[in-house]
Each structure stands twice: as C-alpha cells, then as structure tokens.
C-alpha cells in the first residue's frame, strides 16, 4: 500500500510540471483580397488618461514583409476603449493607418491609407490583462490628389499579448 501511495504521489506531481501551451501572438490582414501576416513588432498597448475627454486608448500595431520590394505596417488606435468587449466604430479621434512601403535602393516610396468612422469597425471578443482578441473590417483611403482617393478593403483578426 505504501508503494502505491508513493507511486501515485510521484505520478501526480509529475503531471504538475507540464508547461502551459505557448501563446500564439498573431495579426492577420486581408487587404483587397491579399492575405498578409504581420511577422514582427506585433503589440497591443493601452494608455489611460491620455486626453481630457478620452478615458483609454488601445493601440494595436503590426509590421510585415511581403517581398524584398514591399513591406508595411498597420496601426489601429481605438479611443475610449475601457477594456470592454463588443463591436465598436473607430470614431474620431480613433483611426486606422495602413502603410505600404516600396524600398527602391536608397529611396522609399510609401502609400499611406487612413480609415475611420462608420467604415472602420473593430470587434473585441476577449480582453484581459494578458491579451486582447478580436477582428476588424475597414475601408482605408489614400488621397492621391485634390478630391481623388484610392480605397482598399481590409479585414483581419488578432490575438495579441498585452
């Protein structure tokens, strides 16, 4: 009986040493049908009391490289976030910025797209002190001349350690 108790105790304790599964940090984007994986500098940061009328800012950022001639980043700034779940519009001053860079030797050409208002929605499905998870749907626009805009549709999902 004593051997059974010792064996059971050792078996129980060995089960306690299992490591939790690795956290999967991701920010996936589909930009006009092209799938993009953010592969570096993915972060979600919150700031409180940033301005008199905004309680909290959630800033989600990710960078990617699609080829030697193109890379980019996305930045989502959601004001009045307040650690709540649900769908939200990015109302001013909230904004999403998508930058697509085209390195050409020592030069850099950047296409910068902005989105906000009712064409920019984010859905937070989980949020706590460790991570934020959700999805988004944006129409982002780049001004190419007086009253001339190029639009792109962006959808995606994220699960980011805070």
HELIX and SHEET records of a PDB file:
HELIX    1   1 UNK A    2  UNK A   15  1                                  14    
SHEET    1   A 6 UNK A  34  UNK A  37  0                                        
SHEET    2   A 6 UNK A  26  UNK A  31 -1                                        
SHEET    3   A 6 UNK A 148  UNK A 161 -1                                        
SHEET    4   A 6 UNK A 131  UNK A 145 -1                                        
SHEET    5   A 6 UNK A 117  UNK A 127 -1                                        
SHEET    6   A 6 UNK A  86  UNK A  90 -1                                        
SHEET    1   B 5 UNK A  40  UNK A  51  0                                        
SHEET    2   B 5 UNK A  54  UNK A  67 -1                                        
SHEET    3   B 5 UNK A  70  UNK A  79 -1                                        
SHEET    4   B 5 UNK A  95  UNK A 104 -1                                        
SHEET    5   B 5 UNK A 107  UNK A 115 -1                                        
END                                                                             
